[in-house]
Amino acid sequence: MSITPPARPRVLLVDDESGIRDALAPFLARSGFDVLTAEDGGAGLEAVERHSPDLVVLDVLMPVLDGREVLRRLRRAGSQLPVILLTQVGESFERAAALEEGADDYLNKPFDPQELVARIRAILRRVTAGQPALGGSTGLSAGALRIDRVARRVWLDGVEATLTPRAFSLLDYLMTHPDEVLTRERLLAAVWGFDQPVASRAVDHRVAELRKVLADDSGTPLFIDTVQGVGYRFLHPVALTPATRA
Amino acid sequence: MRRAGLALIPLALGLVGTIVALAAGDRRQIFIQWQLAWVWVQLGLLAALLVFAIVAVRAALRRRAVRSREDAVAAERAERRRFVDRLDHELKNPVTAIRLGLSNLPESDVAAGLDAQALRLTRLLGDLRKLGELENAQLEIAPVDVEALGREVAEAVGELAESSDRSLAVSFPRAPRPLPPVRGDADLLFLAVYNLVANALKFSQPGDRIELRGAEDDGWVTLEVADTGRGIPVEEQGLVWEELARGSHTRDVAGSGLGLPFVRTIVERHGGGVDLRSRLGEGTSVRLRLPV
């Protein structure tokens, strides 16, 4: 009797451009994934049904059924399937909206293929450890900290805290990417919607605001750890909680 | 012109009245007597009305000319924006495919060289979309202390190599009162002011002086960054606000050609305006106006 090797994670790639599919599929396969492709949103949804992939890489801009609509349908059907969106360029609010609609991450075309693999692995690490993906969640908690991602509200020890909209988006992004080292550039692009080197101090300001509200000591942090010269990392384990409706 | 047409309505009504009266056989006469002396006043009044009408029409025409010029400039900018967006959109998939294709090749000098060029294209696309990002970024509006922001910029530019041998003076009013806060996005306004001061440092020589000044004027807060740097030739001053435009005299200084377009985009998103005055060889002054 032979021992079956551990299953390769199955990644579904949905993009209407054959040039992208033909080049990305072999690259992902070489990076250790079992790759399926679909050429439009409808075929993508069908492939999700039939092959139950572990993760979907989804192009936003596709004719008929675009990536965001596919994502919306998945989430509406209650699926927590991890999704990485390849977003439309030049429309930063689209990215913020994409994260709010339940994408686990996004990348701007043209992206660095290695970066895509790193993001896929970061998400699958949680899934293979038996933990749920966080992108499609409505509420999260980390110890005494709890956030409602739908109503965008925060509680610490059951007491509601007030955050500026950007500080909330930053906390949301940090908590949905726990234990990942997030560079200032990546946080800027995801939360602020613009990515300028001199703006990185804006990230530091907001982290300082978060630490103050969360009573988190930067020396011995419970939640947000400074990664010297790089960026930040959310330390505390994160769990799903149902969103509380007021 | 439609409003001028409205003025003809009473005339038309009067004409109709006369025709109806004539048709009804009304042949009554009315005699009005004037003292001759009053005729001069009447003539004067008529002449005044005529002059007034001419002045009003000419002012309206001038306003329309200015407006159509502004419309044309705005339309041109929007057109440029759309073109850049289209370019970006059409290039992203091929460039993505090229980068992916290269990463499938075995490692070699040729592949590495091609990858470096593909990376350059990626960066160019990134630069092209930066203005679009700013135009679409969600602002987080809150009261901003402009003076604190100016001092933070001064501190941040201290990290630039050029700041070691140029002097930067920051001045904000104390009398009759400090600057009132403006409503805006502090992170974006920081970027705008930082870009201006960094520009002033870049286009100046060791020993030059740069001044960052704040002032308040009738519902506006103005921030001015002035330098004793190399200045900009008159014929290129209109171009500095256009993306990727780099003047002939700036070839020796590295830059994206996006600094000032950024600044303008940020300030205009706050309902403000920018202007630049410069003399070749003497220096440049850029002013931001932000509504209080």
Interface residues (C-beta under 8 A of the other chain):
Chain A: E17 G19 I20 D22 A23 L24 P26 F27 R30 V89 G90 E91 S92 F93 A96 K109 P110 F111 D112 P113 Q114 T164 P165 R166 W192 G193 F194 D195 Q196 V198 A199 R201 A202 H205
Chain B: D85 D88 H89 K92 N93 P94 V95 T96 A97 R99 L100 G101 S103 N104 A118 L121 T122 L125 G126 R129 K130 G132 E133 L134 N136 A137 Q138 E140 A142 A156 D187 F190 L191 Y194 N195 A198
